[in-house]
């Protein structure tokens, strides 16, 4: 066969794909591949033809809902594309097709790698690339990022798509991009109406169906459910005329949501079940299934069919647990899926508390709150799955004088499990995550706006205490163990005022931990260690930042109390390589330096390069260093703060040291004046040198600061996180015993 004949066959195949006649294209592709065996073309031309034909087969299989076959063809297309020297359009297309199939099959980590590689190669090709290929890649990748919750990255691509011009596909992509970017609904509807008319005129039913579905949901957002249902019904009709597709599943889900809002629950469930059937058939590992199951459960709860509601919720939770390892490596890559997962947990908590299943509620709170903590700490010490602990047994093992406050902050409400000595109670608090975050920020502002030695306004603090501590009596508790969630990681619990006067921190030491089942990984490892604390203080930053003379005095106090202390890393010696080398054998670590925790930036401790310039040591740098430290004391600004993760708390410097293996960390929730920090540090280490436990030393130091007239602005800033209770109760022994039984 000549190259002209081979090219003709490829063009016929492309025409079928462009017309979305996927069944015919899928049947023709193997014939075209066979004919290429007899073609008389150069090796690179042969690879180009083969990669292109295999790519059309992959697209056709995807359009027919045959996703595993689509991936097989895409893999072969990539292999042929790699036979062509240098960056090339065939390989660019092939990587994009493979990414789409991997995404549908739930392998999001690998899909992102392919999307990024395809776009990078398109950039290398420059003017030699095909604008349509680039636009398709941008559209698919933007949708991928948007669904995964990586909205900042998605918006960059959406901005490029929002100005695209050209054919019907470009018009549809532009309308979609602008609607996601927040274009007013009437303008967005007009764009989709134009795309709908043109698509119907050209017989492109998939494009028309997608446009009609988007119009329907825009009308739903405008509060016009009747018009929304009309367009969604049209969308379902258009999409049903072709092969089953994910677009049809999306439309059926949208119909279920709108009908549920209208109170037509039976009709809603019917459409949601059809969406579920399509997803399970086409993309059984898709995280979009979670939201379908959540709405099915909501309808069942309203119908008082709690058995089926629980089954739907458990199914969604199990699916997320199954696919999570393939969702992403970085925490932000889990955002979209984790939000859906936590929405299932929240709805299940409503159900569990309604039926009085407190044990089940505690298990759910443990599962939903600290999944990322457990996974990150597992390489250090095996952390059992939370459902392998009997929650009532955990509280039974907690000493009767330890008060447990376990929180879960959902998108619509906050849940609290509390108790001591084997008695559990539960309560729903009607405040959403965003409202709770705002109230905590207002309380913090009140504290920081007040001079340290004067009382602060307590209106917001009292409002928080009334919500979070209602009907809880802390008297007689030797310790308060708080398991925070989401925005509650930024709350100074020991500064919450009590109705009879004083603060929660006056009654007992208050410490935080990510979850009961995570405490085992924070119990402190005991290999051979060099004696004494490692102290890093007053890095030489030249004129870049203000000097910290108080930091050097902290080092002197610690050295005087602990003679075995290794020489402190001071001034130009306070470098990251020096600290990193000392960390793996240190039992105690004290850092007195500048730190940053600005919005939109990864937190960092500022050390130096030895020549007067700052070096930003970030979370990722710290969390990979193996630690055995009993304590890391971070006497720097806002080391317990950072960007908010999806339900996992704050991505802070303090958390990085916990992830690295430290048993306990003391950090700060906001900047504290240098002289008052110096007082806190000196008092704490004196008590530690006299034999006090970490828990008691921290508590007694805070009480001493208050007796000196310092307000919560000073002492409440210092937050203890980790396993401070090892010396107080039997939690660790209990967890170790149950972990052995589970094995």
N, C-alpha and C positions, 0 to 999 in steps of 0.2 A: 504494500500500500504506500502511496506517495504521501509526502507531508501535507499536500493540498487535500487529499481525501481524509487524512486523519483530522485535519483542522475542520473540515466540513462536518464530520461526525461529532466533534466536540461542540461546534456551534449549534447543531441540532439539539444536543443534550442541554446546552445552556438555555436555549429558547424554551424548552419544556420546564426547566427550573424557574426561569423568569415568569412564566405563566402559572407557576405553582401547580403544574401537573405532575406532582411528585410520584404518583404511582407509576406513570409511564416512564418518567426519568429513572426511577429506581430499577425498573425492569430492563431498560435500555443500557444502563451503565456497564454491566458485565459484558454485554455484547461488544460495546465500544472498546473496553479493555482488551478483550480477546483479539479484536481487529488490529490493535496497536502492536501485537506481537509480530505481525508480518510487515509492519511499516518499515520503510527505508529512510530513517531519519537519524540525525546525529544523537549521541547519548544524552546530551543535555536537553535537546528538544524532546526526546522520548520521555525523559523524566518530567519535563514541563507538562506534556500532554497527559501523562499518567497521574500526576499530582492533581491536575485540574479535573480530570474525570472522576477520580476518587473523591475529590472535594464535592463535586456535584452529587455523587452517591451519598456522601455524608449528610449534605443539606437535605436531600430527598428523604433519607431515612429519618432524620430529625423531624421533618415536616409531617411524616406519617406516624410519628410517635414511637418509632422503633429506635430508641435512644442507644441501647447497647450496640446495635449494628452501626449506628451513626458513628460511635466512638471507634469501632474497628476500622471503618473506612477512613476516618480522620487520621488515625494513627498511620495507616498505610500512605495517606496523602502527605503527611509530614515526612515520612521516610523517603518518599520520592523527591520531595522538595529539598531535602538535605543533599541529594545527589547533584544539585545544581550549585555551581560555585558562587560564593558570595551571597549577600542579601538578595532575595528575589521575591517577586510578587506571589509566586506559587506557594512558597513556604509561609509567607505572611498570611495568606488566605487559610492555609492548612492549620496553622497554629490557632487562628481565630475559630475555625470549625471545631477543633479539638477542645478548645476552652469551653465552647458552648455545650458540647456533649458532656464534658466532665462536670460542669456546673449543674446540669440537669440530673446527673447521677450522684450528686452530693459531694464530689471531690473538689471542694472549693479552694483548698490550698494549691493544688496543681493547676486548677483552672485559672487562678489569678496569675500564676507564673506564665502561663501560655498567653493570656491577654496582654500582660506587660511586655513579653518578648515580641509579640506580633506588632504592637504599637511602636516599640522601639525600632523594629526592622522597617516598618513603614516610614518612620522618620529618617532612617538611613537612606532609603530609596529616594526621598525627596520628590522631585518632579517626575521621576520614573514610576511612581506609585499610581494606583487607581483611586481617585477621590471617593468612588462608591465603596470600595473596600475599606478605606479609612473611616468613612462615616458609619458603616456597619459595625466595625470594631469599636468605635467610640460609643455607639448606641448600646451595644451588648455589654461592654465593660461598665458604662455608667449605670445601667440597670443592675448589674452584678453588685457594684459598690453600694448603690442606693439600698438594695435589699439587705445587704450585710451590715448596714448601719454606718458605713464610712462616708458620711455625707459631704465632708469637706473635699475629699478626693473626687467624689461623684460630681460635685458642682463645677469643678474645673472642666470636665468633659462635657457636661451639660451646657456650659457657657459657649463652648465651641460649636455644639450642635444647634444652639438656639439661633444661629445666624446662617445656617445652611440653606442653600437654594438648589433648585433643580427639579427632579422628577417627583412622582407621587411619594416614593419612599422618603425622600428628603423632606417633603412637606409634612408627612406624618411624624417623622423623627423630630422636626422642629417644633411641631405642636406639642408633642410629648415633653420635650426638654423644657420648653417655656412654662408649661403647666407645673412641672416639678419645681422649677425655679421661682414659682409664686406669681406668675402672670394672673391678673384678675380673671375670674371665671368667665365673664361674658366674652372677653377677647379670646380666651383659650377655647371656648365652645365654638366660636366662629371659625377658628383655625381647623378644629376637628371636623366641623360641618363641611368645610371645603374639601378636606381629605376624604370624608365619607362619600360626598357626591362624586368626586373623581374616581374613587375606587369602585363604586357601584357601576359607574359608566364603563370602566375598563374591565369589569368582571373579576376584580381582585377581591375575593370575598374575605380573605384573612385580614387584609388591610382595612376593609370596610368594617368588619366585625370589631376589630380593635378600636377603631375610631368611635363607633357607636357605644362601646363599653366605656370609653373615657368620657364621652359626653354624658352618659347616664350618671357616672359617679360625680361629675362636676355639678350636675343638677341636684344630686343628693346633697352635696356640700352646701348648695344654695338653699336647701330646705324645701325642694320641690320633688317629693318622692314619686308622685304620679308620672311626671315627665321622665324621671330617672328610670322607673320601671318600664316605660314605653321603649326607651332607647336600649336598655339592657335586654329586653325581650327580643328586640330586633337584632341585637348583637348575637344572642344565643342562636337565633334562627339562621343568620348568615354563616356563623362559624360551624354550625351543625351540618351544613351542606357539604363540607369537606371532611377530610380525615380528622379523627379526634386529635386535639392539640392542647397544649398548655394554655393557649389563649382562651379556649373554651372553658377550661377549668377555672381560669381567673374570672370570666364572666359569670359562671354559675356561682362562684363564691360571692361576687358582688351582688347578684340577685338575692342570695340567701341573707346577706347583711341588710339590704334595703327592706326586704320582706320582714325580717326580724324586727327592724325598727318600727315597721307599720303594724306590728302585733299579729301578723299572719304566721304563726309559729310552725304549723304543719307544712305550709308551703315553703317556708324558710328552710326547714330541716331537709325537705326533699331536694332542694337545689344544693344545699351544702353537702349532702351525701353524694350527689352526682359529682360535685367538684372533688370530693375526697376520692371517689372511685377513679376519676380521671387521673388525679395526681398519683395515686398508688399504682396505676397501670403505666403511666408515662414516666414519672419522676418520683419513684418511691422514697427517695432520701431527701426530697426537697423540704427546706425549712418552712416553705409556705403552707405545708400541711398543718403546722402547729396552729396557725390562726384559724384554719377551717375547723379543726377539732375544738378550739376554744369556743367558737360561735355555736357549734353543735351542743357543747356542754351548757352554754348559757341558755339555749332554748330548752334543754332538758330540765334544767334547774327551775326555770319559770313554770314548766309543766309538772313540777314536783316528781320527775322521774330521776331520782337521785342515783339509782343504780347505773343507768346509762350515762348520766353526766359524769360519774366517777370513772366509768370505763373509758370515755372519750378523753378525759384529762390524763389518766394514767397512760393511755396510748401515746398521747402527745409528749409527755415527759419522757417516756421510754425511748421514743424516736429521737428526741434531742440528745439524750445520753448516748445513743448509738452513733449518731453522726457527728457529734461534737469534735472528735479528734481530727476529722477531715475538714472542719470549717475554717480553721486558721491557726497560725502560730502565735501571732501577737494578740494581746487582749482586745485591742480596738477592732480586730477583725471578727470578733465574736459578738459585737454590739447588737446588730439587728436580730440575730437568732436568739441571743440571750434575753433580749427584751421580750420576745415572744414566749420563751421558756418561763420567764418570771411572771408573765401574764397568766400562764397556765397555773403556776404555783399559787398565785394570788386567788384565782377563782376556786382552786381546790381548797385553799384555806377557808374561804367563805363556807364551803360545803362542810368541811371537817368540823369547824366550830359550830355551825348550825346543828349538826348532829351530835355534838359533844364528844367527838373523837380527838381528845387532846394529844394522845400519843402520836396519832397520825399527823396532827398539826405540827408537833415538834419536829417530827421527821422531815416534813415538807420545808419548814423554816431552815433546818440544817442543810437540806439539799440546795435550796434556792439561794442561800446567802453566801456560801463559801466554796462553791464549786472550783473557782480558779485558784483559791488558796490551796485547796487539797491537791489539785493537780500539780501545782508548782512545787509543793513541799514533798511530794511523793518520792522524787529521786533521793532525798535525804533519809526519810523514814517512811515506810509503807503506811499510807493513810487509808484505812478501810472505808468502804462506801458508807455514807451516813445511815442508809437503811439497814445496815448490819448491826447497828446498836439498837437496843430497846430503849427508847427515850426515857421512860419512867425509871428504868434502871440507872441511867446516867444521873438523874436527879437524886435517886436514892443513895448513890455513891457520894454525892456532894455532902459535905459536912452540914449539919443542921444550922450552923451559924454562917453559912455562905448564901447570900441572896443572889439568885440568878435572874437576870433580865435579858431575854433573848428576843430580838426584833427582826422583823421582815418588813421592808418598806416597798410597797407595790405602787403601780402607776395610779391607783385609785384609793388606796387605803393603807394604813400601817397596822401591823399585827404584833402583839406582844404575848410571849409565853413567859411566865414568871413563877418562881417558887423556891423553896429551900427545904432540906430535910425530907425529900420524897413527896412533897405536895406541889402539884402543878396546877396553875390556873391560866386561862387565856382570855384575851380581850382584843377586840377590833377597835382601832382608833381612826375616826373618820377624817383623816388628813392625807392628801396626796403627797407624793415625793417632792414636787415642785413647791408646794405651799410649805412643807416642812423645811425644805432647804432655805426658803426665804426667811422663815421665822428664826432659824438658827443663825443666819447671817445678821439679822437684826439684833439678836442677843449679843453676838460677837461685837457688832458695832457699838452697842451700849457699853460693853466692857472697855473697848479700846478708846472710846471717846471720853473716858473718865480718868483723871489723874490716879496713879496707882494707889495712893494712900487715902483715897476717898471712896465712898460707896457709889456704885454705879446704879443707874436706873434698872429696875428689875421687872418692868411690865412684861417684856417678852420672855424673860427667864421664868417668871411665874406662870405665864401661859403654857410654856413648854412643860414645866413641872406638873401643872394641873392635868395635862394630857397624858404624859408618859408615866407619871408616878401615882396616878389616882388609885386609891384603895391599896397601896403598897406601903407596908410599915417596915422601915429599915432598922428599927431599934433592935438591939441585941445581935445584929449581924457582925461577924468579925471581918467580913469582906463582902464587897458587892462586885460580882462578876458580870460585866456588861458585854453582850454579844451584839455589837451595833450592825447596822446595815445602811448602805447608800449614804445619804447626807448625815446620818447620825454619827458617822465617824468624825465629823467636824464639831460635834457637840461636847463641851466640857461637862460631863455628867456630874462630877463632884461639885460643880458650882450651881446646880439646880436648887433653888430655895425650897425649904420645907414649910408646911403650913404653920407649924408652931414656932418658926424662927430657926435661923441657922441654915446650913447647907447639907446636902446629901453626903458630901465628903467629910462633914463633922462626925457623922455616926460611925463610919467605917471606911477603910481604904477602898477606893474605886479603881478598878483596872478593867481593861478591855481585851478581848480576844476575838478572832474571826469566827470561831465555832468550837463546840465541845469536841467534835471528832478530830479537829486540827491540833488540839492541844498536845497530843502525843508527839507530833513532829516538832514541838517547841519545848520539849522537856529538858533540853540541854545534853549534848553529847560529851563524853568524858575520856577522850584519848589523852595521851601525854601532851601537856600544854606548858608553855613557858609561864612562870609565875608573874603575877602582877599585871596591872592595867597597861594597855597601850594608849598613850595620850598623843593626840595631834592637835596643835593649837597655834593660833596667830600666824597663819601662812603669810609669807612675804608677797604681798600683792602690789607693792610699789605704790603708785599714786592712783591705782585703778579704783580702790574702794577704801573707806575709812579704816584706820588701824584699830586693832582690838587688844589693847593692853590688858584688859580684864581677863582675856583668854589665857595669857601667859601666867597670870596669878592663879587661875584655876589649876593649871598644870603644877605649879609650885605646891599648892595645897594637897593635891593628890599624891605627889611625890613624898611629901612630909608624912602623910598618913600611911602610905604603903611603901616601905623601904625597898621592897623587891621590884618596884616599878621600873620598867625599862626606860632608858633615856627618852624623854619626850621628843616628838618630832615638831620642832619649833622653827618659826621663820622660814628661811630658805630650805630647811630640811623637811618641811611639811608638804611633801609631794605625794602624788597618787602612787607612783611605783613603790615608794618607801612604805606607805600605809598598806598597800595591797600585799606586800611581802610579809608584813607583821600580822595581818589579820588572821590567817589560818591557825595560828597557835595561841591567840590571845583569849584569856578567860574574861577579860573586861576591856571595853573600848570606850574612850571618851574623846569626843570631837568638839572642839571649840573653835568655830570658824564662821564665815559668812555662808549663807545658803539662799537659794532662790526657789520660789514656788509660784511663779507668775502664771496667770491664766493663759492657756494656749501653749505653754512650754512644759517640757519635761523637767521636773524638779532636779536640782543639782546642789552639791556641796562644793564650795570654791576652795580648792587647794592651790598650790603654786607650781611653777615649772622649775623653781630653783634660781630663776633669774629675774624675779619681780613681776612676772605676768601670771594672771589667773588661769587655772585649769578647771574646767567644769566637769566634775565627777557625777555622772548621772545614774539614774535608777538601774539601767541596763548594765552599767559597769560594776555596780556593787552587788547586784543580785546573783552574779555568777561566781563570786569568790566564796569558797567553802569556809564557813565559820563554825566555831565551837563555843562561841562566847556566851557566858551566862547573861551578860548585860552589855548593851550598847547605849551610851548616854549621848544624845545629840544636843549639845548646848549651842544651838544655832537657830536662826529664824525660821519658823513655820516648817519644821522638818516632818511634821505629821500631816502636812497638807500637800495637795497636788491635784491634777485633773481628776474628775470624777469618772470612775469606771462604771460599766453597766451592772450596777448592783453589787460590785465587788469592793466598794468603798473608794478610798482616795489613793491614787498612784503616787505614793510619797517616798521620800528618802528613808523614813523609818520602816516602811513596809518592805523596802528593798533589803534592808538588813535582816528582817525576819525571813524573807524568802531565801536569803543566803545561809540561814541556819541559826541565827541568834535566838536564844530562848526568850529574852525580854528586851524591849527597847523603850527608852524614855525619850520622847520627842516633844516638840512644841507646836501648838495649834495656831500661834500668832507670834509676832516679834515681842520680845520682853526686854526692857531696859538692861543695859550691860551690868550695872551695879547690882540690880536685883537678881539677875541670873547668877552672878558671882556668889551672892548670899545663899541662893538655893543650892548651888553645887557644893559649896563648902559644908553646909549643914548636912546634906545628904551623905557625903562621903565620910564625914565624922561619925555619923550613926552607923554606917556600914562597917567602918573600922572597929567600932565597939561591939560588933557581933549581931547587929540587927539584920533581919531578912530584907531582901529587896523590897518586898511589899510594905513592911513596917517602916523601913527607912524613908520611903517615898511619902507615906502617909504622915509620919511624924514631922517630916520636913515641911510639908504643906501646912500642918497645924501650927508649927512654929512660926512660919511666915505670917500667918493670919494673926497670931498673938502679937506680932511686931507691928501690926496695923496695916499690913499690905492687903490690898483688895484682891478679889478673884482675878483681876487683870493679870496679876503676877503668878500666883500659885496654881490657878486653874489652867494656865497655858500648858503646863507640863503633864503630858498624857502617858500613862504606862500601858503598853500593849504587849501581850505575849502570855507566857505561862508563869505568872507571878504566884500562882496558888500551889505550886508543887510542895511548898513547905507548910501549907495550911490545911489541905484536905486530901482525899484519896482519889481524886479524879484520874490522875495519871495511872495509878495502879489498876483502877477499874478498866480503863481503856486498854491497857496492855493485856489484862486478863481476857477481855472480850475479843481483842485482835487475835490472841492465840487460839481461842475457841473457834473463831471464824475460819482460821487456817486449817 
